[in-house]
Amino acid sequence: MLLKKNERGLNDHVSIVKGIAIMLMLLGHSGMPWCGHMLSMIRMPIFVIASGYCFKDYYLTHRLTFVRRRGKSLYWPFVKWSAIFVLLHNVFCYLGLYNPDELLYGWRDMLSQVPQILVMREPEPLVGGIWFVRELFFATMLFIAFSFLIKRKPLLWVAIFVAVAVTLNVMGLHFKLRDVSLMAASYYTLGYWVRGRTLRHDWWVILLLLAILATSAQFVPGNFQKMNAAWVVPNYATVMVGAWMVAAIAYHIDTHGGWLPRVIAYVGNHTLIILVMHFLSMRLVSWCIVLCTGMPKECLSHHPVIKDCVWAWPFYFVAGLMLPLAFDFVNKRFWKSLSRIPKMLKSGEKVS
């Protein structure tokens, strides 16, 4: 599917794909009682495929530039937000957002977390959504490391990454080089291969893909984060079907015009802050439920949402989407206003 750019040179179609994918993630985490497994199979791989689609051939001869930029856009945010949530760990414990048996951190405990953060180990539970940032970073590093070979036969390397991931999984060696990272590299390479190819986006095609996806989800176990080696091939095929379906839907949204594509593209361009803040935002909904219904305070620690509150999934979804976007908007406005103070002071000195 050939994607179009707007007047600012941005690819709104890709942003819409990412926006749909991040909303599917929020629906899954909100406790929506339908399609849970189906959503978990496709939502995060779609991000990786879209990222691979956007890879520029310029980086094939400027690999260090690519590494620096991915370090700035992926590695640094992971380190920064992981450190912030470690520093806030005790605060969240006192507020009851973690399990009552969760240990408080002393300063030695916090210092011991530094090496773990720098090598991108598991983040704090309330910022656990950024595990995906880690896998995307490793995927891009694997891709750029072998890019001189991938460029010639990308589909072969899609299969190679999957085969190595399955081998590590079966042999129990995935702790040395995570099989998830290798699967992410495979999806990234698949996105790179798809560039310039046209996929059907008729509505009957979308309905057919949805039917295949729904049927596959009934029989194929596992997902991107929990790979079942025996089901890798059908799982991978399911991801391809889901990615095609979302890209086709995004095409129709993009060509529709009006406010809808702009809103979804805006969401797609702010996926990082949603990944970072959505679990914490959902805790605010849990707090409101506890306050209004008289549930035990321990329910605040339920992750990601209060158990047996299926009815509340729309509220969790809206909070997980809107509060991070509001935080990002206010945060940017604050720093922008702060940056103007030196200029205002300098201007005032000249006037006087």
N, C-alpha and C positions, 0 to 999 in steps of 0.2 A: 504494500500500500504506500503510494507516494504521499508524503506529508508536505503540507504547505507552511510557509512562513508569513507572518504578518508584517506590517509596515516597520516594526522595530527590529525585524530580523529574528524574532523569537518564533519557535515552533509551537503554536497553540495546540495543535493536534497531540503532540507528545505530552504537553502539560495537562491536557484533558485526560489522556490515558492514565497519567500519574494521579490526577485528582480522583478518578473513578477508583483506582486501586487503593488509595489511602482511605477512601470512604468504605470500601469493602473490608479493609482491615478494622476500621472502627466498628462496623456492623458486627464483625466477628467477636471483637473484644467487649462489645456492649451487652452480650448475652442474648442477642436475637435468636429466637428458638427455631428458626428455619435456616437451612442451607449452610450450617456452620462448617461442616467438613468440606463442602464444595468451595466455600470461600477461602478456607485455609490452604487449599491445594494451589490456588492460582494467584492470590493477591500479591505476595512478595516477589515471586518470580517475574511478574509483569513489570515491576520496577526495574529489575536487573536487565530484562530484555529491552526495555525502553532506553536504559542508559547505554547499552551496547549499540543500539540503533543510532544514538547521537554521537558515537565516537567519530572523531575527525581524523582523516588520513594524515593530516599535518603532523600528528603526534607519532606517526610511524618513523619519522626522521628526527623527532624532537622528544625523545622518550623522557629525558630528565625534566623537561617542562611539564609533561603529563604527570609525572610522579609528584612534582612540587605542587601542582594544582589539585591533585587528588588528596595530597596530604593536607592542604589548606581546607578543602571542602568536605573531607570525610574523616581523616585521622584526627585533626585538631578538634572539631566539634565533639567527637567521641570522647577524647581525653578531657576536654573542658567540662562537658556536662556530667561525665562520670565523677570527676573531682568535686563538682558542686554538690551532687547528690550524696557523696560520701560525707562531705562537711555538714550536710543537713540531716544525716542519718539519725542522730540523737533527737533532733527536733521532731522528726516524723514519728519516732518511737514514743516520745512524750505525748504527741497528739493522738496516739492510738492507731496510726496508719499502717503500722507493721504488727505482726503477731506479738502477743504479750510475752512470749518466750524469746523474742529477738533480743540479742545482747546489745548493750550500749557500747559505743566505740570510745576508747581512750585515745590519747594523742599517739601512743605507740601503734594502736590498731589502725589509725588513719594513715600514719607514715608507712605502715606495712602494705597499705593498699596502693601506694604510688607505683611500685614496679608492676603490679597487676594491671593498673590502668594504662601504663605506658605500652604494655604488650597486648592491650585490648582484650583482657579477660572479661568474664561475665560482669556486667554492670549491676548497680543496685536495682532491686526489684521495681521501684517506682519509676526508674528510667530504663526499664528492661527492653523497651521498644527499640533502643538503638543497637541491639544485637545485629539488626539488619545493616546498619551503617558499617559495622565491622566486616560483615561478610561481603558487602559490596566493595569495600576497600581492598580486601584480600583478592577478590575476583578481578578487580582492575589491575592489581599488581601482577597477578598470574597472566592476565591477557597481554599486558605490555611487555612482560618478560619474554613471551613466545610470539609476539606480534609479527616478527619477521617470517615466521613459519605459518602462522594463522592466516596471514593475508593471502597466501597461495591456495590453501585448502581449508577454509573455515569450518565446513561441515565435518571434515575429518577430525578437527580439534574439538568440536562439540562432542563427538563420540569418545575421544581420548580422555577428556576431562571427566566424563561420566564413568568411563571404564576404570580409571584410577580411583575415583571416589568410591565406587562399588567394591573394588579390591581392598582398599583401606578399611572399609566398613566390615567386610566379611572377615578380614584378618585381625580385626580389633586394633588397628593401628591409626584410626582416625584422629586420635588425640595429638598426633605429631603434626599432621596437616589436615585440618578439619575437612571431612567429606562434604560438609555444607558449603565451605568455601570453594571447593572444586566444582560442585554442582552450580554454584553461582557463576563461576568462570565459564561454565558450559552455557548457561543462559545468556551471559553477556556476549559470548561469541555468536550465539544464535541470533541475537539482536543485531550484531554487526553484519551477519550474513543476510539478514532480511532486507537491509537497506536497498532502496531502488527497485524492489520487487512489488508488484501490484497484487493485492489480495482482494477477493470479492467482498463487497460490503452490502449486498442486497439484503433486505429484511428477511427473506426466506432463508438466506444463508445464516443470518444471525440466529433465527429460531432453530435451525438445524443444529448449529453449534451448541446452543443452550441445551437442547435435548441430549446431545452426546455428552456434554459436561455433566448434566444432572444424572444421567445413567451411569457414567463412569464413577461419579462420587459415591454411588451406592455399593460399588464392588471393589474399588481400588483404595487400599489403606495408605497411610503415610502422607507426608507433605514436605515442603521445602526444608523445614527445620528438623523434622524427624524422618529421616530417609529409611525406608524399608528396602534393603538390597534386592529382595525377590520381586519387588513391584516397581523398580525404577523405570523400566521402559513404559508400562502403561501410565504411570504417574507423569512421566515426561510428556507423553502424548496428550494427556489431559491438560497439562499446562499450556501446550501449544494451542490446543483448541480454545482454552480460556483466554489466552492472550489475543488470538485472532478475533474472538468475539468482542472483547473489550475495545480493541483497536477499531473494529467496524462500527460499534456503537459510538465511539468517540468521533469517528468521521461524520456521522449524521449530526451529532451535537455541534461539531465545529462548523458545518455548512448551514446549520439552522439559523445562525445569527442571533441577535438580541443579547439579553443579559446572561442567559444560562451558560453559554460557552465561556464567557469572561469569568463568571463566578467559579466554575469548575477548574478552569485554567489557573486562576488565582490560588485555589486550594492545592493544585498540583505543583505550583511553584513554591509552596510553603510546607512541603512534606516533612522536612527535618524537624521543625519546631513542633509539628503535630506528633511525630514519633517521640520526641523528648517529653512533651507535656501532657499527653492524653491520659496516661494512667493517673497522674496527680489530679487532673481535672475531673476524672471520673470519681475520685475519692470525695470531691465536693458534693456530688450527687448522693453518694452514700451517706455523707454527713447529714444532708437534708432529709433523707429517708429515715435515718436513725432519730433525728430530732422530731420529725412529724409523726412517726408511727410508734415511738417508744421501744424500738428494737434495742437489744443489748449493745453497748458501746463497742463490744468486741467485733461486731459486724463491720466496723470501719476497716478492719484489717483484711477482709475478704478481697481476694485479688482475681480478676481486675474489678469485679462488681459483686454486690451482695448476693449470696446464694438464695435461691427461691424467690428472687424478685424479677422474674421474667418480664413482668408488666412494665418495668422501668427502663427497658432497653432504649426506647426513643430518647429519654432524657440523658442517658449515658452517651448516646451517639451525639446528640447536639452539644453537650458539654465538652466531649472529647474533640469535637471539631471547632467549635466557636471560641472557647476559652484560650486555647493556644494561639489562634489567629489574633484574638484581641490582645493577648500578652505581647505578641510580636509587634503588632501595630503600635501599641503604647511605648514599648521599649525602644523602637526605632525613632519614634517622635521625640522621646526624652533625650536620647543621645544626640539627635540632630539639633535639638534646641540647645543642649549643653555646648555643642561645638560652635554655636553662634556667639556665645558669650565673649570669647576673646576678641572677635571681630567687632562686636558692639562696643566693648571697652576701648578698643583701639580707635574706633570711629569717634567715640566721645572725647578722647584725648585730643584728637585733631580739631574737633569743634571748639574746645575750650582754648 
